[in-house]
Amino acid sequence: MRPYLVPILVLVACTNETSLEHNTVRAERPTIAVEVVPNKLAFSTLAKDGEETATFQVRNTGDVTVEVGDMAVDGGSFSLIADPSPLDLEPGEEVEVTVRFSPHTHGALDGLVEVRTDVEGSYLLDVALVGQGQAPVFVATPDPVDFGSLPILCGYQDKTLKLKNTGGHDLRIDSVTWSGSGQLEALSLPSAPRKLAPGTHLEASFRFNPAEVASESGTLIVETDDPAGATKEILQLGEAVFPFPEVTESFDVGLRDLDILLAMDRSCSMRTENPVVEVGFRHLIQQIDDVLAGWQIGVVTGISPCFNEGILTSDTPDLEETLIHAMQGEKGPLTEALLELAYDAIYETQTCNTGFLRGDKPLQIIVISDEPEQSAMGWESIVDDITGFVGDPDRIHISGVLDLNRQCGTGADGYIQAADDTGGVTVDLCLADLTAEVMGLLEPSQLGVDFFALADPPVETSISVEVDGAAVSDWSYHAARQGIAFDEAPEAGAEVTVRYRPAGCP
């Protein structure tokens, strides 16, 4: 066995010597190498013009000096801080390079640092750069702009809408448009196009001015470059409602009967006005049967409390001329104290004027004068006496054809107050034509016939009227008298129902 061992040992030795000689040859060849670590920099998400830095190293991993040329940065949101190039890197040496990220726009951003060397195969080394610019975020507050429920005719309400950029980059507003209904109004809208910086806002203002019951809405459309939603629609809402709950009032239609006491001033100062007055009362007599069912007229001028020509009715012969003749009667001591004269005539219903006051029929006293009331007792005392004699103040209305503005006489003090106190009507004596006005003198006594006074002022658009449960339309609302007037009086005994919403503000 021993002869075979020696050659084997020699072979091993030769093998080892050959291996050592090979290693020596390799060690004599220089290594030329350069690298960048890391080869990618990832930055955070930043607001516009925010800033963040990161570093990478350029290393000489070889055995000889490496020349590093100029470094170039591609990507507008990235830049180098204190660029160390050009430079020579000795073996084992490294240099740190700082990169700044400051986004100039929003969204995903990338860039590249190019490092040039003189190393074959590594002439150009790249460091990838990635970052995120914060997007603009468009927020509208409040959204919707809700006015809620507002009572009509009680004033307007204004609200402001804020259009905010809550993101980290400029918001581009391309357009702002609005459309809405009549009771909603855009008071001011921001102009466009424009940019809105982060953290800032614009304002739009709106007004809701409810005048009639309705549901109203408007829409503000804003076009932006918000990547989460370029178009935003903001609603404006409002509910116009009645201020109070509905009221129902019912009335029984009365009989169209009336007792009219006409007290006429026959003093000399009335000469000019008398013809105009007579024309007006001729018209009344011509129309009276269309207005009243059962009526009678008594006329006094001051010579006596007994009626001139007696009690006039629709059966009186030559009625129109008889009435005018009665109005042209002689004057007497009370011809300018017409309330006192009227009281005396009422008192005389126990004697010469018997039959004039008919139970519960309304009494309409009409005084005609161009001077103030001159009764010695004063108007208040006389009205009290008349009321006491008749017994029911609701039956009595004092109206007058009077010099209301001191234009054709000396005024109407006393008469005006008496009319106001009893719910009567006053007409200007100085008008050139009194035909329409004289007919209006009868209105106060027709309450419950073709006119129905309401307890509260209504919202006119809310009124509905029924006669015996059926809706009707031949009526109108008279604001000055606060009631419903029919074009033609309903039949006696009918029930009139009026429903409405009271006006006013809570």
Secondary structure as a PSIPRED ss2 file (coil, helix, strand):
# PSIPRED VFORMAT (PSIPRED V4.0)

   1 M C   1.000  0.000  0.000
   2 R H   0.000  1.000  0.000
   3 P H   0.000  1.000  0.000
   4 Y H   0.000  1.000  0.000
   5 L H   0.000  1.000  0.000
   6 V H   0.000  1.000  0.000
   7 P H   0.000  1.000  0.000
   8 I H   0.000  1.000  0.000
   9 L H   0.000  1.000  0.000
  10 V H   0.000  1.000  0.000
  11 L H   0.000  1.000  0.000
  12 V H   0.000  1.000  0.000
  13 A H   0.000  1.000  0.000
  14 C H   0.000  1.000  0.000
  15 T H   0.000  1.000  0.000
  16 N H   0.000  1.000  0.000
  17 E H   0.000  1.000  0.000
  18 T H   0.000  1.000  0.000
  19 S H   0.000  1.000  0.000
  20 L H   0.000  1.000  0.000
  21 E H   0.000  1.000  0.000
  22 H H   0.000  1.000  0.000
  23 N H   0.000  1.000  0.000
  24 T H   0.000  1.000  0.000
  25 V H   0.000  1.000  0.000
  26 R H   0.000  1.000  0.000
  27 A H   0.000  1.000  0.000
  28 E C   1.000  0.000  0.000
  29 R C   1.000  0.000  0.000
  30 P C   1.000  0.000  0.000
  31 T C   1.000  0.000  0.000
  32 I C   1.000  0.000  0.000
  33 A C   1.000  0.000  0.000
  34 V E   0.000  0.000  1.000
  35 E E   0.000  0.000  1.000
  36 V E   0.000  0.000  1.000
  37 V E   0.000  0.000  1.000
  38 P C   1.000  0.000  0.000
  39 N C   1.000  0.000  0.000
  40 K E   0.000  0.000  1.000
  41 L E   0.000  0.000  1.000
  42 A E   0.000  0.000  1.000
  43 F E   0.000  0.000  1.000
  44 S E   0.000  0.000  1.000
  45 T E   0.000  0.000  1.000
  46 L E   0.000  0.000  1.000
  47 A C   1.000  0.000  0.000
  48 K C   1.000  0.000  0.000
  49 D C   1.000  0.000  0.000
  50 G C   1.000  0.000  0.000
  51 E C   1.000  0.000  0.000
  52 E E   0.000  0.000  1.000
  53 T E   0.000  0.000  1.000
  54 A E   0.000  0.000  1.000
  55 T E   0.000  0.000  1.000
  56 F E   0.000  0.000  1.000
  57 Q E   0.000  0.000  1.000
  58 V E   0.000  0.000  1.000
  59 R E   0.000  0.000  1.000
  60 N E   0.000  0.000  1.000
  61 T C   1.000  0.000  0.000
  62 G C   1.000  0.000  0.000
  63 D C   1.000  0.000  0.000
  64 V C   1.000  0.000  0.000
  65 T C   1.000  0.000  0.000
  66 V E   0.000  0.000  1.000
  67 E E   0.000  0.000  1.000
  68 V E   0.000  0.000  1.000
  69 G E   0.000  0.000  1.000
  70 D E   0.000  0.000  1.000
  71 M E   0.000  0.000  1.000
  72 A E   0.000  0.000  1.000
  73 V E   0.000  0.000  1.000
  74 D E   0.000  0.000  1.000
  75 G C   1.000  0.000  0.000
  76 G C   1.000  0.000  0.000
  77 S C   1.000  0.000  0.000
  78 F E   0.000  0.000  1.000
  79 S E   0.000  0.000  1.000
  80 L E   0.000  0.000  1.000
  81 I E   0.000  0.000  1.000
  82 A C   1.000  0.000  0.000
  83 D C   1.000  0.000  0.000
  84 P C   1.000  0.000  0.000
  85 S C   1.000  0.000  0.000
  86 P C   1.000  0.000  0.000
  87 L E   0.000  0.000  1.000
  88 D E   0.000  0.000  1.000
  89 L E   0.000  0.000  1.000
  90 E C   1.000  0.000  0.000
  91 P C   1.000  0.000  0.000
  92 G C   1.000  0.000  0.000
  93 E C   1.000  0.000  0.000
  94 E E   0.000  0.000  1.000
  95 V E   0.000  0.000  1.000
  96 E E   0.000  0.000  1.000
  97 V E   0.000  0.000  1.000
  98 T E   0.000  0.000  1.000
  99 V E   0.000  0.000  1.000
 100 R E   0.000  0.000  1.000
 101 F E   0.000  0.000  1.000
 102 S C   1.000  0.000  0.000
 103 P C   1.000  0.000  0.000
 104 H C   1.000  0.000  0.000
 105 T C   1.000  0.000  0.000
 106 H C   1.000  0.000  0.000
 107 G E   0.000  0.000  1.000
 108 A E   0.000  0.000  1.000
 109 L E   0.000  0.000  1.000
 110 D E   0.000  0.000  1.000
 111 G E   0.000  0.000  1.000
 112 L E   0.000  0.000  1.000
 113 V E   0.000  0.000  1.000
 114 E E   0.000  0.000  1.000
 115 V E   0.000  0.000  1.000
 116 R E   0.000  0.000  1.000
 117 T E   0.000  0.000  1.000
 118 D C   1.000  0.000  0.000
 119 V C   1.000  0.000  0.000
 120 E C   1.000  0.000  0.000
 121 G C   1.000  0.000  0.000
 122 S C   1.000  0.000  0.000
 123 Y C   1.000  0.000  0.000
 124 L E   0.000  0.000  1.000
 125 L E   0.000  0.000  1.000
 126 D E   0.000  0.000  1.000
 127 V E   0.000  0.000  1.000
 128 A E   0.000  0.000  1.000
 129 L E   0.000  0.000  1.000
 130 V E   0.000  0.000  1.000
 131 G E   0.000  0.000  1.000
 132 Q E   0.000  0.000  1.000
 133 G E   0.000  0.000  1.000
 134 Q C   1.000  0.000  0.000
 135 A C   1.000  0.000  0.000
 136 P C   1.000  0.000  0.000
 137 V C   1.000  0.000  0.000
 138 F E   0.000  0.000  1.000
 139 V E   0.000  0.000  1.000
 140 A E   0.000  0.000  1.000
 141 T E   0.000  0.000  1.000
 142 P C   1.000  0.000  0.000
 143 D C   1.000  0.000  0.000
 144 P C   1.000  0.000  0.000
 145 V E   0.000  0.000  1.000
 146 D E   0.000  0.000  1.000
 147 F E   0.000  0.000  1.000
 148 G E   0.000  0.000  1.000
 149 S E   0.000  0.000  1.000
 150 L E   0.000  0.000  1.000
 151 P E   0.000  0.000  1.000
 152 I C   1.000  0.000  0.000
 153 L C   1.000  0.000  0.000
 154 C C   1.000  0.000  0.000
 155 G C   1.000  0.000  0.000
 156 Y C   1.000  0.000  0.000
 157 Q E   0.000  0.000  1.000
 158 D E   0.000  0.000  1.000
 159 K E   0.000  0.000  1.000
 160 T E   0.000  0.000  1.000
 161 L E   0.000  0.000  1.000
 162 K E   0.000  0.000  1.000
 163 L E   0.000  0.000  1.000
 164 K E   0.000  0.000  1.000
 165 N E   0.000  0.000  1.000
 166 T C   1.000  0.000  0.000
 167 G C   1.000  0.000  0.000
 168 G C   1.000  0.000  0.000
 169 H C   1.000  0.000  0.000
 170 D C   1.000  0.000  0.000
 171 L E   0.000  0.000  1.000
 172 R E   0.000  0.000  1.000
 173 I E   0.000  0.000  1.000
 174 D E   0.000  0.000  1.000
 175 S E   0.000  0.000  1.000
 176 V E   0.000  0.000  1.000
 177 T E   0.000  0.000  1.000
 178 W E   0.000  0.000  1.000
 179 S E   0.000  0.000  1.000
 180 G E   0.000  0.000  1.000
 181 S C   1.000  0.000  0.000
 182 G C   1.000  0.000  0.000
 183 Q C   1.000  0.000  0.000
 184 L E   0.000  0.000  1.000
 185 E E   0.000  0.000  1.000
 186 A E   0.000  0.000  1.000
 187 L E   0.000  0.000  1.000
 188 S E   0.000  0.000  1.000
 189 L C   1.000  0.000  0.000
 190 P C   1.000  0.000  0.000
 191 S C   1.000  0.000  0.000
 192 A C   1.000  0.000  0.000
 193 P C   1.000  0.000  0.000
 194 R E   0.000  0.000  1.000
 195 K E   0.000  0.000  1.000
 196 L E   0.000  0.000  1.000
 197 A C   1.000  0.000  0.000
 198 P C   1.000  0.000  0.000
 199 G C   1.000  0.000  0.000
 200 T C   1.000  0.000  0.000
 201 H E   0.000  0.000  1.000
 202 L E   0.000  0.000  1.000
 203 E E   0.000  0.000  1.000
 204 A E   0.000  0.000  1.000
 205 S E   0.000  0.000  1.000
 206 F E   0.000  0.000  1.000
 207 R E   0.000  0.000  1.000
 208 F E   0.000  0.000  1.000
 209 N C   1.000  0.000  0.000
 210 P C   1.000  0.000  0.000
 211 A C   1.000  0.000  0.000
 212 E C   1.000  0.000  0.000
 213 V C   1.000  0.000  0.000
 214 A E   0.000  0.000  1.000
 215 S E   0.000  0.000  1.000
 216 E E   0.000  0.000  1.000
 217 S E   0.000  0.000  1.000
 218 G E   0.000  0.000  1.000
 219 T E   0.000  0.000  1.000
 220 L E   0.000  0.000  1.000
 221 I E   0.000  0.000  1.000
 222 V E   0.000  0.000  1.000
 223 E E   0.000  0.000  1.000
 224 T E   0.000  0.000  1.000
 225 D C   1.000  0.000  0.000
 226 D C   1.000  0.000  0.000
 227 P C   1.000  0.000  0.000
 228 A C   1.000  0.000  0.000
 229 G C   1.000  0.000  0.000
 230 A C   1.000  0.000  0.000
 231 T E   0.000  0.000  1.000
 232 K E   0.000  0.000  1.000
 233 E E   0.000  0.000  1.000
 234 I E   0.000  0.000  1.000
 235 L E   0.000  0.000  1.000
 236 Q E   0.000  0.000  1.000
 237 L E   0.000  0.000  1.000
 238 G E   0.000  0.000  1.000
 239 E E   0.000  0.000  1.000
 240 A E   0.000  0.000  1.000
 241 V E   0.000  0.000  1.000
 242 F C   1.000  0.000  0.000
 243 P C   1.000  0.000  0.000
 244 F C   1.000  0.000  0.000
 245 P C   1.000  0.000  0.000
 246 E C   1.000  0.000  0.000
 247 V E   0.000  0.000  1.000
 248 T E   0.000  0.000  1.000
 249 E E   0.000  0.000  1.000
 250 S E   0.000  0.000  1.000
 251 F E   0.000  0.000  1.000
 252 D E   0.000  0.000  1.000
 253 V C   1.000  0.000  0.000
 254 G C   1.000  0.000  0.000
 255 L C   1.000  0.000  0.000
 256 R C   1.000  0.000  0.000
 257 D E   0.000  0.000  1.000
 258 L E   0.000  0.000  1.000
 259 D E   0.000  0.000  1.000
 260 I E   0.000  0.000  1.000
 261 L E   0.000  0.000  1.000
 262 L E   0.000  0.000  1.000
 263 A E   0.000  0.000  1.000
 264 M E   0.000  0.000  1.000
 265 D C   1.000  0.000  0.000
 266 R C   1.000  0.000  0.000
 267 S C   1.000  0.000  0.000
 268 C H   0.000  1.000  0.000
 269 S H   0.000  1.000  0.000
 270 M H   0.000  1.000  0.000
 271 R C   1.000  0.000  0.000
 272 T C   1.000  0.000  0.000
 273 E C   1.000  0.000  0.000
 274 N H   0.000  1.000  0.000
 275 P H   0.000  1.000  0.000
 276 V H   0.000  1.000  0.000
 277 V H   0.000  1.000  0.000
 278 E H   0.000  1.000  0.000
 279 V H   0.000  1.000  0.000
 280 G H   0.000  1.000  0.000
 281 F H   0.000  1.000  0.000
 282 R H   0.000  1.000  0.000
 283 H H   0.000  1.000  0.000
 284 L H   0.000  1.000  0.000
 285 I H   0.000  1.000  0.000
 286 Q H   0.000  1.000  0.000
 287 Q H   0.000  1.000  0.000
 288 I H   0.000  1.000  0.000
 289 D H   0.000  1.000  0.000
 290 D H   0.000  1.000  0.000
 291 V H   0.000  1.000  0.000
 292 L C   1.000  0.000  0.000
 293 A C   1.000  0.000  0.000
 294 G E   0.000  0.000  1.000
 295 W E   0.000  0.000  1.000
 296 Q E   0.000  0.000  1.000
 297 I E   0.000  0.000  1.000
 298 G E   0.000  0.000  1.000
 299 V E   0.000  0.000  1.000
 300 V E   0.000  0.000  1.000
 301 T C   1.000  0.000  0.000
 302 G E   0.000  0.000  1.000
 303 I C   1.000  0.000  0.000
 304 S C   1.000  0.000  0.000
 305 P C   1.000  0.000  0.000
 306 C C   1.000  0.000  0.000
 307 F C   1.000  0.000  0.000
 308 N C   1.000  0.000  0.000
 309 E C   1.000  0.000  0.000
 310 G C   1.000  0.000  0.000
 311 I C   1.000  0.000  0.000
 312 L E   0.000  0.000  1.000
 313 T C   1.000  0.000  0.000
 314 S C   1.000  0.000  0.000
 315 D C   1.000  0.000  0.000
 316 T C   1.000  0.000  0.000
 317 P C   1.000  0.000  0.000
 318 D C   1.000  0.000  0.000
 319 L H   0.000  1.000  0.000
 320 E H   0.000  1.000  0.000
 321 E H   0.000  1.000  0.000
 322 T H   0.000  1.000  0.000
 323 L H   0.000  1.000  0.000
 324 I H   0.000  1.000  0.000
 325 H H   0.000  1.000  0.000
 326 A H   0.000  1.000  0.000
 327 M H   0.000  1.000  0.000
 328 Q C   1.000  0.000  0.000
 329 G C   1.000  0.000  0.000
 330 E C   1.000  0.000  0.000
 331 K E   0.000  0.000  1.000
 332 G C   1.000  0.000  0.000
 333 P C   1.000  0.000  0.000
 334 L C   1.000  0.000  0.000
 335 T C   1.000  0.000  0.000
 336 E C   1.000  0.000  0.000
 337 A C   1.000  0.000  0.000
 338 L H   0.000  1.000  0.000
 339 L H   0.000  1.000  0.000
 340 E H   0.000  1.000  0.000
 341 L H   0.000  1.000  0.000
 342 A H   0.000  1.000  0.000
 343 Y H   0.000  1.000  0.000
 344 D H   0.000  1.000  0.000
 345 A H   0.000  1.000  0.000
 346 I H   0.000  1.000  0.000
 347 Y H   0.000  1.000  0.000
 348 E H   0.000  1.000  0.000
 349 T H   0.000  1.000  0.000
 350 Q H   0.000  1.000  0.000
 351 T C   1.000  0.000  0.000
 352 C C   1.000  0.000  0.000
 353 N C   1.000  0.000  0.000
 354 T C   1.000  0.000  0.000
 355 G C   1.000  0.000  0.000
 356 F C   1.000  0.000  0.000
 357 L C   1.000  0.000  0.000
 358 R C   1.000  0.000  0.000
 359 G C   1.000  0.000  0.000
 360 D C   1.000  0.000  0.000
 361 K C   1.000  0.000  0.000
 362 P C   1.000  0.000  0.000
 363 L E   0.000  0.000  1.000
 364 Q E   0.000  0.000  1.000
 365 I E   0.000  0.000  1.000
 366 I E   0.000  0.000  1.000
 367 V E   0.000  0.000  1.000
 368 I E   0.000  0.000  1.000
 369 S E   0.000  0.000  1.000
 370 D C   1.000  0.000  0.000
 371 E C   1.000  0.000  0.000
 372 P C   1.000  0.000  0.000
 373 E C   1.000  0.000  0.000
 374 Q C   1.000  0.000  0.000
 375 S C   1.000  0.000  0.000
 376 A C   1.000  0.000  0.000
 377 M C   1.000  0.000  0.000
 378 G C   1.000  0.000  0.000
 379 W H   0.000  1.000  0.000
 380 E H   0.000  1.000  0.000
 381 S H   0.000  1.000  0.000
 382 I H   0.000  1.000  0.000
 383 V H   0.000  1.000  0.000
 384 D H   0.000  1.000  0.000
 385 D H   0.000  1.000  0.000
 386 I H   0.000  1.000  0.000
 387 T H   0.000  1.000  0.000
 388 G H   0.000  1.000  0.000
 389 F H   0.000  1.000  0.000
 390 V H   0.000  1.000  0.000
 391 G C   1.000  0.000  0.000
 392 D C   1.000  0.000  0.000
 393 P H   0.000  1.000  0.000
 394 D H   0.000  1.000  0.000
 395 R H   0.000  1.000  0.000
 396 I E   0.000  0.000  1.000
 397 H E   0.000  0.000  1.000
 398 I E   0.000  0.000  1.000
 399 S E   0.000  0.000  1.000
 400 G E   0.000  0.000  1.000
 401 V E   0.000  0.000  1.000
 402 L E   0.000  0.000  1.000
 403 D C   1.000  0.000  0.000
 404 L C   1.000  0.000  0.000
 405 N C   1.000  0.000  0.000
 406 R C   1.000  0.000  0.000
 407 Q C   1.000  0.000  0.000
 408 C C   1.000  0.000  0.000
 409 G C   1.000  0.000  0.000
 410 T C   1.000  0.000  0.000
 411 G C   1.000  0.000  0.000
 412 A C   1.000  0.000  0.000
 413 D C   1.000  0.000  0.000
 414 G C   1.000  0.000  0.000
 415 Y H   0.000  1.000  0.000
 416 I H   0.000  1.000  0.000
 417 Q H   0.000  1.000  0.000
 418 A H   0.000  1.000  0.000
 419 A H   0.000  1.000  0.000
 420 D H   0.000  1.000  0.000
 421 D H   0.000  1.000  0.000
 422 T H   0.000  1.000  0.000
 423 G C   1.000  0.000  0.000
 424 G C   1.000  0.000  0.000
 425 V C   1.000  0.000  0.000
 426 T E   0.000  0.000  1.000
 427 V E   0.000  0.000  1.000
 428 D E   0.000  0.000  1.000
 429 L C   1.000  0.000  0.000
 430 C C   1.000  0.000  0.000
 431 L C   1.000  0.000  0.000
 432 A C   1.000  0.000  0.000
 433 D C   1.000  0.000  0.000
 434 L C   1.000  0.000  0.000
 435 T H   0.000  1.000  0.000
 436 A H   0.000  1.000  0.000
 437 E H   0.000  1.000  0.000
 438 V H   0.000  1.000  0.000
 439 M H   0.000  1.000  0.000
 440 G H   0.000  1.000  0.000
 441 L C   1.000  0.000  0.000
 442 L C   1.000  0.000  0.000
 443 E H   0.000  1.000  0.000
 444 P H   0.000  1.000  0.000
 445 S H   0.000  1.000  0.000
 446 Q H   0.000  1.000  0.000
 447 L E   0.000  0.000  1.000
 448 G C   1.000  0.000  0.000
 449 V C   1.000  0.000  0.000
 450 D C   1.000  0.000  0.000
 451 F E   0.000  0.000  1.000
 452 F E   0.000  0.000  1.000
 453 A E   0.000  0.000  1.000
 454 L C   1.000  0.000  0.000
 455 A C   1.000  0.000  0.000
 456 D C   1.000  0.000  0.000
 457 P C   1.000  0.000  0.000
 458 P E   0.000  0.000  1.000
 459 V C   1.000  0.000  0.000
 460 E H   0.000  1.000  0.000
 461 T H   0.000  1.000  0.000
 462 S H   0.000  1.000  0.000
 463 I C   1.000  0.000  0.000
 464 S E   0.000  0.000  1.000
 465 V E   0.000  0.000  1.000
 466 E E   0.000  0.000  1.000
 467 V E   0.000  0.000  1.000
 468 D C   1.000  0.000  0.000
 469 G C   1.000  0.000  0.000
 470 A E   0.000  0.000  1.000
 471 A E   0.000  0.000  1.000
 472 V C   1.000  0.000  0.000
 473 S C   1.000  0.000  0.000
 474 D C   1.000  0.000  0.000
 475 W E   0.000  0.000  1.000
 476 S E   0.000  0.000  1.000
 477 Y E   0.000  0.000  1.000
 478 H E   0.000  0.000  1.000
 479 A C   1.000  0.000  0.000
 480 A C   1.000  0.000  0.000
 481 R C   1.000  0.000  0.000
 482 Q C   1.000  0.000  0.000
 483 G E   0.000  0.000  1.000
 484 I E   0.000  0.000  1.000
 485 A E   0.000  0.000  1.000
 486 F E   0.000  0.000  1.000
 487 D C   1.000  0.000  0.000
 488 E C   1.000  0.000  0.000
 489 A C   1.000  0.000  0.000
 490 P C   1.000  0.000  0.000
 491 E C   1.000  0.000  0.000
 492 A C   1.000  0.000  0.000
 493 G C   1.000  0.000  0.000
 494 A C   1.000  0.000  0.000
 495 E E   0.000  0.000  1.000
 496 V E   0.000  0.000  1.000
 497 T E   0.000  0.000  1.000
 498 V E   0.000  0.000  1.000
 499 R E   0.000  0.000  1.000
 500 Y E   0.000  0.000  1.000
 501 R C   1.000  0.000  0.000
 502 P E   0.000  0.000  1.000
 503 A C   1.000  0.000  0.000
 504 G C   1.000  0.000  0.000
 505 C C   1.000  0.000  0.000
 506 P C   1.000  0.000  0.000
